[in-house]
Amino acid sequence: MITTEMKRGTIIRDISWLSFNGRVLQEAADLSVPLKERIKFLGIFSNNLDEFFRVRVATLNRMIELSGKSKKNINMHLEHSPEKILSEIQSIVLEQQDVFNRIWENILIELEKEKIFLVNEKQLSKDQQKFVQTHFEEDVRSNIIPLMIESITGFPYLRDKSIYLGVVLSRKDTSMKRKYALIEVPSRLLGRFVKLPSSQPGENYIILLEDVIRHNLKSIFSYFGYDRYESWVFKLTRDAEIDLDNDVATSLIQKLEKAVRNRRKGKPVRFVYDKEMDPGLFQYLVKRLNLKKGNLMPGGRIHNFRHFMDFPDVFTKKGQRKKPFDHPALVRAPRVTDIVLEKDVMLHFPYHSFNPLIDMLREAAIDPNVTAIKITCYRMATNSKIINALINAVRNGKQVTVMLELRARFEEEANLEWKVRLEDEGVKVLIGIPNLKIHGKLCMIKKRINNHTIHYGFVSTGNLNEKTATIYGDHCLLTSDRNIMADVNRIFNFIENRKETMLKGCKTLIPCPTLLRKELLRMIDNEIRIAKSGRHAAMILKMNSLSDEMLIYKLTEAARSGVEIKLIVRGIFCMFTENKKFIKPVTAISIIDEYLEHARVFIFHNGGKEKTFISSADWMIRNLDHRIEATCPIREEEIKKELKEILEIQLSDNVKARYLDNELINTYKRDKKLKKIRSQIEIYNYLFHKTLKHPEVIRLELAETLEKSFASL
């Protein structure tokens, strides 16, 4: 159980985030989840926690440092009592780590039942020992550099995402003084897992790379004359926040490149270590790394569980993740563009295929009537088909403009590389606006038909990334709506020319940072007014995070006025939902399941004339005030109906939904009297059946049936 306190009427953001990560941990503990997926959720939990310490805990530490200094001109929203928050974080993380360890122990038992054995260097058969020795000599030895750390004046730099073996060298007869050594485990180069030979068919043995090294410590250090070698794994998490100085003579690119280099040298914020580590080695590392008590996190033998997201696929029981399918309007369509020029199409990922986005760009790249493409890029796939289509467009003579957000956290280096490649191909690359991240997901394609210029493209809630589109739940509107595309054009003009009047000139899209907050407040006030008049007032709001205090206060006012509020929030949730003064109880749930719920959808009842929006923006200060975002109204009645039915399915989830209550307990929304509804499965079935019932699909199926019948005659 996580307890928290009132902070100006809202739940502390960082404590709420830990509650979200606790829901991820619940998935790892869920026996109904396939074993491979349970291990993956442990990896996700670990990776999430690493990023949390690299960013949020690091930020809280900075706030403490700033507490005695002038806060003028500091672009940081200071928390109240950061010391107290850090103390509570430490307590919660240690509690969750205990739960994590128990889950892992249970998973090891389940692995053995499936004849999958994760063994260490002391559990190897003779054949496996020979294999490990050979593997070490042929593949590992050349990739490690043992460091005798006591002999080095300046302590060696430790990588943020690496794991290390701290080694104690000694002699059994104590004739030589003990020595300390350090080895970085080269998991980036070689992977973390090594499959071992087995004498029994159907059995799978796996050893971790650090244990391969442990088995060969004698071979590594025998030169020094020691005969006893002990080792323990540890890792260091560093401050990953990027500081961009105000030197106007330095370009953003140079600043960012420098900041990324400096990130690698960020202050330690967490030292995770094997609690069985030799006390002398432990104290030595603490001293040399200048660690404080609040940085220290004791743990088990294994660290960097994020690698377990890529655990070898040795499972006999496979997961049943279904493949994406085509949107019914696009089934066997010769050209996506032709359909989009006729009507709006809403794609729902990961249920619908991501290919139509790529196909639409590929079609534009070779269409002689297309003259220009403009698109925003935030987090791209490693081998991005989107990028390839854009490069192809340039080679075919199109004017291509890419707004590439270089400051997408932890994607900075990759995006700097994309910038070079795109510019080498002749793409015009925009790199953003000072103090404003470009987070909106927009595309505009310009085409000449019969001496008339038309625009079409898309507005999305998620990144243009074909890899994450298979696991992230998002919505993407393919459209040629003149009003929407006019505003997309205004946003691109603002990004290029930085004139605020262009952003304020939007008449259909609601952009951040200028208009969305004001418009959300206006629409909530409208529901309050309707409720006070005695009529039905309601909102269904889905997002990743809800932490903006102004909007939380307004939602609280709405609940006190009798507005029916239903919230679906995956991650950070800072609103107190239980209040005796609420005329109608607030329904608030979080769904953690196989897919990452990433979409933002806002529905306002509006006196029976519902207003429906999709958005790239969460209800957070950073999104509303410090990012370029786009919120898009949905006017096509069939699409509005479809979006609402999807949200209603999610609200009825009683398998993977948890209540978001005041205590952050993460109680499952369960009722044994009701039929089990797992929303992600139900949404897949709902959309798939819509495809099956589509007239074009029925016609094609009938044609294929008749063709087979004639062929059999």
C-alpha positions in Angstrom: 0.0 0.0 0.0 1.3 3.5 -0.9 0.2 6.3 1.3 0.5 10.0 0.3 -0.4 13.4 1.6 -2.3 16.4 0.4 -0.2 18.7 -1.7 -2.3 21.8 -2.4 -5.3 19.5 -2.9 -3.6 17.0 -5.2 -1.6 13.8 -4.9 2.1 14.2 -5.2 3.1 13.5 -8.8 6.1 11.3 -8.1 4.3 9.2 -5.5 1.5 8.7 -8.0 4.0 7.5 -10.7 5.4 4.9 -8.3 1.8 3.7 -7.9 1.6 3.3 -11.7 4.8 1.3 -11.7 3.3 -0.8 -9.0 0.5 -1.7 -11.5 3.2 -2.8 -13.9 4.5 -5.0 -11.1 1.0 -6.5 -10.6 1.1 -7.7 -14.2 4.4 -9.6 -13.4 2.7 -11.2 -10.4 -0.5 -12.2 -12.4 -0.5 -16.0 -12.9 -2.9 -15.6 -15.8 -0.3 -13.7 -17.8 2.0 -15.9 -19.9 5.3 -16.6 -18.2 7.4 -14.8 -20.9 5.2 -11.7 -20.5 5.5 -11.8 -16.7 9.3 -11.7 -17.1 8.9 -8.9 -19.6 6.8 -6.9 -17.2 9.6 -7.3 -14.6 11.9 -5.8 -17.2 9.5 -2.9 -17.9 9.2 -2.2 -14.2 13.0 -2.1 -13.9 13.5 0.1 -17.0 10.7 2.5 -15.8 12.4 2.8 -12.4 15.8 3.5 -14.0 14.3 6.4 -16.0 12.4 7.6 -12.9 15.6 7.9 -11.0 17.5 9.4 -13.9 14.9 12.1 -14.4 12.5 12.7 -11.5 14.7 11.8 -8.5 17.6 13.7 -10.2 15.2 16.7 -10.5 14.2 16.5 -6.8 17.9 16.5 -5.9 18.4 19.6 -8.0 15.5 21.2 -6.2 17.1 20.6 -2.9 20.4 22.2 -4.2 18.4 25.2 -5.4 16.5 25.6 -2.2 19.1 27.9 -0.7 19.8 29.7 -3.9 17.9 32.3 -6.0 15.1 30.6 -8.0 14.8 33.5 -10.4 14.9 32.5 -14.1 15.0 28.8 -13.2 12.8 26.8 -15.7 11.7 24.3 -13.1 8.4 23.8 -11.3 9.6 23.4 -7.7 7.9 20.9 -5.5 7.1 21.5 -1.9 9.3 19.6 0.5 11.5 17.7 -2.0 13.4 16.1 0.9 10.2 14.6 2.2 9.2 13.4 -1.2 12.6 11.7 -1.7 12.3 10.0 1.7 8.9 8.6 0.8 10.2 7.5 -2.6 13.0 5.6 -0.9 10.6 3.8 1.3 8.2 2.9 -1.5 11.0 1.7 -3.8 12.5 -0.6 -1.2 9.0 -2.0 -0.5 8.4 -2.6 -4.2 11.8 -4.2 -4.6 10.9 -6.7 -1.9 7.7 -7.5 -3.9 9.8 -7.7 -7.1 12.2 -10.2 -5.5 9.3 -12.4 -4.3 7.7 -12.4 -7.8 11.1 -13.3 -9.4 11.6 -16.2 -7.0 8.1 -17.5 -7.9 8.9 -17.1 -11.6 12.1 -19.1 -11.2 10.0 -22.0 -9.9 7.6 -21.6 -12.8 10.5 -21.6 -15.2 11.7 -24.9 -13.8 8.3 -26.4 -14.3 8.7 -25.6 -18.0 12.2 -27.1 -17.9 13.8 -23.7 -18.3 16.8 -23.4 -15.9 18.6 -20.1 -15.2 21.8 -21.3 -13.7 24.9 -19.5 -12.3 28.6 -20.3 -12.5 28.4 -22.8 -9.6 25.6 -24.9 -11.0 27.2 -26.0 -14.3 27.7 -29.5 -15.5 31.2 -30.5 -16.8 30.0 -30.1 -20.4 28.5 -26.7 -19.6 31.7 -25.6 -17.9 33.7 -26.4 -21.0 31.2 -24.6 -23.1 31.3 -21.5 -20.9 35.2 -21.5 -20.9 35.3 -21.8 -24.7 32.6 -19.1 -25.1 34.6 -16.8 -22.8 37.8 -17.3 -24.6 36.3 -16.9 -28.1 33.7 -14.1 -27.5 33.9 -12.5 -24.1 37.6 -12.0 -23.1 38.4 -9.5 -25.9 35.4 -7.4 -24.9 36.3 -6.8 -21.2 38.9 -4.6 -19.6 39.6 -5.5 -16.0 40.5 -2.5 -13.9 42.6 -2.7 -10.7 40.8 0.3 -9.2 43.0 0.9 -6.2 45.9 1.6 -8.6 44.0 4.3 -10.5 44.3 7.8 -9.1 41.0 9.1 -10.7 38.2 6.6 -10.3 37.1 5.2 -13.7 34.0 6.6 -15.3 31.0 4.2 -14.8 28.4 4.1 -17.5 24.8 4.8 -16.5 23.1 1.8 -18.1 25.8 -0.8 -17.6 26.3 -3.4 -14.9 29.6 -4.0 -13.2 31.3 -6.8 -11.4 33.1 -5.6 -8.3 35.8 -8.2 -7.6 37.7 -9.0 -4.4 41.1 -10.8 -5.0 42.7 -12.6 -2.0 44.7 -15.6 -1.0 43.4 -18.3 1.3 46.6 -18.2 3.3 46.2 -14.4 3.7 49.8 -14.0 2.6 48.8 -11.2 0.2 46.8 -8.0 0.8 43.4 -8.1 -0.7 42.8 -6.2 -4.0 39.7 -4.7 -5.6 39.0 -4.9 -9.3 36.2 -3.8 -11.6 34.8 -5.4 -14.8 32.1 -3.8 -17.0 29.8 -6.6 -18.2 29.7 -6.1 -22.0 25.9 -6.9 -22.4 25.5 -4.1 -25.0 27.9 -5.9 -27.3 27.1 -9.6 -26.5 23.7 -9.6 -25.0 22.9 -10.7 -21.4 21.8 -14.3 -22.0 23.8 -17.3 -23.1 22.1 -20.6 -24.0 23.9 -23.6 -22.6 24.1 -27.2 -24.0 21.8 -29.7 -22.4 22.0 -33.5 -22.1 18.3 -33.9 -21.8 15.9 -33.1 -24.8 13.4 -30.4 -24.0 15.5 -28.8 -21.3 16.8 -25.3 -21.7 19.7 -24.0 -19.7 20.5 -20.3 -19.6 23.4 -18.4 -17.9 23.8 -14.7 -17.5 26.9 -13.0 -19.1 28.2 -11.8 -15.7 28.2 -15.4 -14.5 30.2 -16.5 -17.6 32.7 -13.9 -16.5 32.6 -15.0 -12.9 33.3 -18.6 -14.0 36.5 -17.3 -15.6 37.8 -14.9 -12.9 40.8 -17.2 -12.2 41.7 -17.1 -15.9 41.5 -13.2 -15.9 43.4 -12.5 -12.7 45.8 -15.6 -12.2 48.7 -13.3 -13.3 48.6 -11.5 -9.9 49.1 -14.7 -7.8 45.8 -14.8 -6.0 43.8 -18.0 -5.5 40.4 -16.7 -4.3 38.0 -14.6 -6.3 34.7 -13.2 -5.1 32.4 -10.9 -7.1 29.1 -9.0 -6.8 27.1 -7.1 -9.4 26.2 -3.4 -9.0 25.0 -0.6 -11.2 24.9 3.2 -11.0 22.1 5.5 -12.2 23.0 9.0 -13.1 21.1 12.3 -13.5 19.9 12.3 -17.1 18.3 15.7 -17.3 19.8 17.8 -20.1 20.9 21.4 -19.4 21.1 23.7 -22.4 23.1 26.8 -21.6 22.0 30.3 -22.8 25.0 31.0 -25.0 23.4 32.6 -28.0 26.5 32.1 -30.1 26.2 28.4 -29.8 23.7 26.5 -32.0 21.1 24.2 -30.5 22.8 21.3 -32.2 26.1 22.1 -30.5 24.4 22.6 -27.2 22.5 19.3 -27.5 25.6 17.4 -28.5 27.5 18.8 -25.5 24.5 18.2 -23.2 24.3 14.5 -24.3 28.0 14.1 -23.6 27.6 15.7 -20.2 24.6 13.5 -19.4 27.1 10.6 -19.3 28.8 12.3 -16.5 25.7 13.2 -14.5 25.7 13.0 -10.7 24.9 9.5 -9.3 21.3 9.4 -8.0 21.1 5.6 -7.2 23.6 2.9 -6.5 22.0 -0.6 -6.7 24.1 -3.4 -5.3 24.0 -7.0 -4.2 23.3 -6.8 -0.5 25.7 -9.7 0.1 28.6 -7.6 -1.3 31.8 -7.7 0.7 31.6 -4.8 3.3 35.1 -3.6 2.5 34.4 -3.3 -1.2 31.1 -1.7 -0.6 32.5 1.0 1.6 35.4 1.6 -0.9 32.9 2.1 -3.8 30.7 4.4 -1.7 33.7 6.6 -0.8 35.2 6.7 -4.3 31.9 7.4 -5.9 30.9 10.1 -3.3 27.6 8.4 -2.6 25.2 9.4 0.1 22.9 7.3 2.2 19.9 8.3 0.0 21.6 6.9 -3.1 22.0 3.4 -1.8 19.6 0.6 -2.9 20.5 -2.9 -1.7 19.1 -5.7 -3.9 19.7 -9.3 -4.9 22.2 -11.0 -7.1 20.8 -9.8 -10.4 20.5 -6.2 -11.6 19.5 -4.4 -14.8 16.4 -6.4 -15.2 15.5 -4.3 -18.2 17.4 -6.8 -20.2 14.8 -9.4 -19.3 12.4 -7.7 -21.7 14.5 -9.7 -24.3 14.6 -13.0 -22.4 15.3 -15.9 -24.8 12.2 -17.3 -26.4 12.5 -20.9 -25.1 8.9 -21.2 -23.9 6.6 -24.0 -25.0 3.5 -22.0 -24.2 3.5 -19.1 -26.6 1.5 -15.9 -26.1 -1.5 -15.4 -28.3 -1.0 -11.8 -29.4 -3.1 -11.3 -32.5 -1.8 -9.7 -35.7 -3.1 -6.2 -36.7 -5.7 -6.2 -39.5 -6.7 -3.8 -42.2 -9.2 -1.0 -41.5 -12.4 -2.0 -43.4 -12.3 1.1 -45.6 -8.8 0.2 -46.7 -9.3 -3.5 -47.4 -7.7 -4.1 -50.8 -7.9 -0.4 -51.6 -5.6 0.2 -54.6 -4.5 3.5 -53.0 -4.9 4.8 -49.5 -4.8 8.3 -50.8 -7.9 7.9 -52.9 -9.9 6.7 -49.8 -8.6 9.6 -47.6 -9.6 12.2 -50.3 -13.1 10.8 -50.1 -13.6 10.5 -46.4 -12.0 10.5 -43.0 -10.5 7.2 -41.7 -9.7 6.6 -38.1 -7.0 3.9 -37.4 -6.9 2.4 -34.0 -3.4 0.9 -33.2 -2.3 -1.7 -32.4 -5.5 -3.4 -33.7 -5.4 -1.8 -37.1 -2.3 -2.1 -39.3 0.2 0.8 -39.3 0.9 0.2 -43.0 -1.6 2.7 -44.3 0.5 5.6 -42.9 3.6 4.3 -44.6 1.6 3.5 -47.8 0.1 7.0 -47.9 3.6 8.5 -47.7 5.0 6.1 -50.3 2.1 7.0 -52.6 2.8 10.7 -52.2 6.5 10.1 -52.8 5.9 8.8 -56.4 2.7 10.8 -57.2 3.6 13.4 -59.9 0.8 15.7 -58.6 2.2 15.8 -55.0 4.5 18.8 -54.6 5.3 18.9 -50.8 5.2 16.9 -47.6 5.5 18.3 -44.1 5.6 16.0 -41.0 6.6 16.0 -37.4 8.9 13.3 -36.0 9.5 12.6 -32.3 10.5 9.0 -31.7 11.3 7.0 -34.8 11.9 3.3 -35.4 15.5 2.2 -35.8 15.0 1.3 -39.4 12.2 3.7 -40.0 10.0 3.1 -43.1 8.6 6.6 -42.5 12.0 8.1 -43.0 12.7 5.9 -46.0 9.4 7.1 -47.7 10.3 10.7 -47.0 13.8 10.3 -48.5 12.2 8.6 -51.6 9.9 11.6 -51.9 12.9 14.0 -52.0 14.5 11.9 -54.6 11.3 12.2 -56.7 11.5 16.0 -56.6 9.1 16.7 -53.7 9.7 19.5 -51.2 10.0 17.6 -47.9 10.0 19.3 -44.5 10.6 17.3 -41.3 10.1 18.8 -37.9 12.5 16.6 -36.0 12.3 17.1 -32.2 15.9 16.7 -31.2 15.0 17.0 -27.5 12.8 13.9 -27.3 14.2 12.4 -24.0 16.7 9.6 -24.5 16.3 9.9 -28.3 18.6 12.9 -28.6 21.5 11.0 -30.1 19.3 9.0 -32.5 17.5 12.1 -33.7 20.8 13.9 -34.3 21.8 11.1 -36.5 18.5 11.2 -38.4 19.0 14.9 -38.9 22.3 14.4 -40.7 20.9 11.6 -42.9 17.8 13.6 -43.8 19.8 16.7 -44.7 22.3 14.7 -46.7 19.3 13.6 -48.8 18.0 17.1 -49.3 15.2 17.1 -46.7 14.5 20.5 -45.0 14.9 19.7 -41.3 13.4 21.9 -38.6 14.8 21.4 -35.1 12.3 23.0 -32.9 11.7 26.2 -30.9 13.6 27.3 -27.7 11.7 26.2 -24.6 9.0 24.5 -26.6 9.1 20.8 -27.5 7.3 19.8 -30.6 5.2 16.8 -29.4 2.2 17.0 -31.8 1.9 14.2 -34.4 1.0 15.8 -37.7 1.4 15.3 -41.4 0.4 17.5 -44.3 0.7 16.5 -48.0 0.2 19.1 -50.7 -1.2 18.0 -54.1 -2.3 19.7 -57.3 -5.4 18.4 -59.0 -6.9 20.2 -62.0 -5.1 23.4 -61.2 -6.4 23.3 -57.6 -4.3 22.7 -54.5 -5.6 20.2 -51.9 -4.1 19.1 -48.6 -4.5 15.8 -46.9 -2.6 14.0 -44.1 -3.1 12.9 -40.6 -3.4 13.9 -36.9 -2.3 11.2 -34.4 -2.1 10.6 -30.7 1.0 8.5 -31.0 4.5 8.5 -32.4 5.1 7.7 -36.1 6.9 4.5 -35.2 6.0 1.3 -36.9 7.6 -0.8 -34.1 5.8 0.8 -31.1 2.5 0.9 -33.2 2.3 -2.8 -32.6 2.2 -2.5 -28.8 1.0 1.1 -28.2 -2.8 1.9 -28.1 -3.3 5.0 -30.2 -5.7 6.7 -32.6 -4.7 8.3 -36.0 -7.1 10.3 -38.1 -6.4 10.2 -41.9 -8.1 13.1 -43.3 -8.4 15.7 -46.2 -10.8 17.9 -44.1 -10.0 21.4 -45.3 -10.4 23.0 -41.9 -8.2 20.5 -40.1 -5.5 20.7 -42.8 -5.6 24.5 -42.8 -4.8 24.4 -39.1 -2.1 21.8 -39.6 -0.6 24.2 -42.1 -0.8 27.1 -39.5 1.1 25.0 -37.0 3.8 24.2 -39.4 4.0 27.9 -40.3 4.3 28.7 -36.7 7.2 26.2 -36.2 9.0 27.6 -39.2 8.3 31.4 -38.6 7.7 31.4 -34.8 4.9 34.0 -35.0 2.4 33.3 -32.2 -0.5 34.8 -34.2 -0.3 31.8 -36.6 -0.9 29.4 -33.7 -3.7 31.6 -32.3 -5.3 31.6 -35.7 -6.3 27.9 -35.5 -10.0 27.6 -36.0 -10.5 23.8 -35.8 -7.5 22.2 -34.2 -6.8 23.3 -30.6 -3.1 23.8 -30.2 -0.8 24.0 -27.2 0.5 26.1 -25.6 -1.8 28.9 -26.6 -5.4 27.6 -26.6 -5.9 24.1 -25.2 -5.9 24.9 -21.4 -8.3 27.8 -21.9 -10.6 25.6 -24.1 -10.6 22.7 -21.7 -11.5 25.0 -18.8 -14.3 26.5 -21.0 -15.8 23.1 -21.8 -15.6 21.9 -18.2 -17.3 25.2 -17.1 -20.0 24.5 -19.7 -20.7 21.1 -18.2 -20.8 22.7 -14.7 -23.3 25.2 -15.9 -25.5 22.5 -17.5 -25.4 20.4 -14.3 -26.4 23.3 -12.2 -29.4 23.9 -14.4 -30.6 20.3 -13.5 -29.7 18.7 -16.8 -27.4 15.8 -17.5 -23.7 16.8 -17.7 -20.9 14.4 -18.3 -17.3 13.9 -19.4 -15.3 10.8 -20.5 -11.6 11.6 -20.4 -8.8 9.3 -21.4 -5.1 10.2 -21.1 -1.7 9.0 -20.0 -1.3 11.4 -17.1 -3.4 13.9 -15.1 -1.3 16.2 -12.9 -2.2 19.8 -13.9 -3.5 21.4 -10.7 -5.7 24.0 -12.4 -7.5 21.3 -14.4 -7.8 19.0 -11.4 -9.4 21.8 -9.4 -11.8 22.4 -12.2 -12.7 18.7 -12.4 -13.2 18.7 -8.6 -15.5 21.7 -9.0 -17.4 19.8 -11.7 -17.8 16.7 -9.5 -19.2 18.9 -6.7 -21.6 20.4 -9.2 -23.1 17.1 -10.3 -21.1 16.5 -13.5 -20.7 12.8 -14.2 -16.9 12.2 -14.7 -15.3 9.1 -16.0 -11.5 9.0 -16.2 -9.2 6.4 -17.8 -5.6 7.3 -16.9 -2.7 4.9 -17.4 0.1 6.6 -15.5 0.4 9.7 -13.3 -2.9 10.5 -11.6 -2.9 13.3 -9.0 -6.6 13.9 -8.4 -8.4 12.8 -5.2 -11.5 11.0 -6.6 -13.2 10.2 -3.3 -14.9 13.1 -1.7 -18.2 13.3 0.2 -19.0 16.6 -1.4 -19.1 15.1 -4.9 -22.7 14.9 -6.0 -21.9 12.1 -8.4 -19.0 9.7 -7.6 -16.0 10.1 -9.9 -15.1 6.9 -11.9 -11.4 6.6 -12.4 -9.5 3.6 -13.6 -6.1 2.6 -15.0 -5.7 -0.2 -17.5 -2.3 -2.0 -17.6 -2.3 -5.0 -20.0 -0.5 -6.4 -23.0 -0.6 -3.1 -24.9 0.5 0.2 -23.6 -2.6 2.5 -23.4 -1.2 5.7 -24.9 -4.2 7.4 -26.6 -5.7 10.7 -25.4 -9.5 11.1 -26.0 -11.8 13.7 -24.6 -15.6 13.5 -24.8 -17.9 16.3 -23.4 -21.6 15.6 -23.3 -22.3 19.3 -24.2 -26.1 19.1 -23.5 -26.5 16.1 -25.8 -24.5 17.6 -28.7 -21.3 15.6 -27.8 -17.9 17.1 -28.5 -15.2 14.5 -29.2 -11.5 15.1 -29.5 -8.3 13.1 -30.0 -5.0 14.7 -28.7 -1.3 14.3 -28.4 -1.4 16.2 -25.1 -1.8 14.9 -21.5 -3.2 17.1 -18.8 0.2 18.1 -17.5 1.9 21.5 -17.2 4.7 20.4 -19.6 2.2 19.5 -22.3 -0.2 22.4 -21.9 2.4 25.2 -21.4 5.7 24.0 -22.8 5.0 21.9 -25.9 3.5 22.2 -29.3 0.5 19.8 -29.2 -2.5 19.3 -31.4 -6.0 18.4 -30.2 -8.3 17.5 -33.0 -12.2 17.5 -33.0 -13.9 14.5 -34.5 -16.9 15.5 -36.5 -17.7 12.3 -38.5 -20.6 10.7 -36.5 -19.6 7.1 -37.2 -16.0 7.8 -35.9 -17.3 9.6 -32.9 -19.6 6.6 -32.1 -16.7 4.2 -32.6 -14.4 6.1 -30.3 -17.1 6.3 -27.6 -17.8 2.6 -27.8 -14.1 1.9 -27.4 -14.0 4.0 -24.3 -17.1 2.4 -22.9 -15.5 -1.0 -23.4 -12.5 0.2 -21.4 -14.7 1.6 -18.7 -16.4 -1.8 -18.4 -13.0 -3.7 -18.1 -13.1 -5.9 -15.0 -10.0 -7.9 -15.6 -7.1 -5.5 -16.1 -8.6 -2.2 -14.8 -7.6 -0.9 -11.4 -9.4 1.8 -9.4 -7.6 5.1 -9.0 -8.5 5.9 -5.4 -7.2 8.4 -2.8 -4.8 5.8 -1.3 -3.2 4.6 -4.5 -3.9 1.0 -3.5 -4.3 -0.3 -7.1 -7.3 -2.4 -6.2 -8.5 -4.4 -9.2 -12.0 -3.5 -10.6 -13.5 -7.0 -10.1 -17.1 -8.3 -9.8 -17.6 -12.1 -9.8 -21.3 -11.6 -10.6 -20.4 -10.0 -14.0 -19.0 -11.5 -17.2 -15.3 -11.0 -17.4 -14.4 -8.2 -19.8 -10.8 -7.7 -20.8 -11.0 -4.5 -22.8 -8.0 -5.0 -25.1 -9.4 -8.4 -26.2 -12.9 -7.0 -26.5 -11.7 -4.0 -28.5 -9.9 -6.2 -30.9 -13.0 -8.3 -31.4 -15.2 -5.2 -31.7 -13.0 -3.7 -34.5 -12.3 -7.0 -36.2 -16.1 -7.8 -36.5 -16.7 -4.3 -37.9 -14.2 -5.2 -40.6 -15.9 -8.5 -41.3 -19.3 -6.8 -41.6 -18.1 -4.1 -43.9 -19.9 -4.2 -47.2 -16.7 -4.2 -49.2 -15.3 -7.1 -47.2 -18.6 -9.0 -47.6 -18.5 -8.4 -51.3 -14.9 -9.6 -51.6 -15.6 -12.7 -49.5 -18.7 -13.5 -51.7 -16.7 -13.0 -54.8 -14.0 -15.4 -53.5 -16.6 -17.9 -52.5 -18.2 -17.8 -56.0 -14.8 -18.1 -57.6 -14.0 -21.2 -55.6 -17.4 -22.7 -56.4 -16.9 -22.1 -60.2 -13.4 -23.5 -60.0 -14.7 -26.8 -58.5 -17.2 -27.3 -61.3 
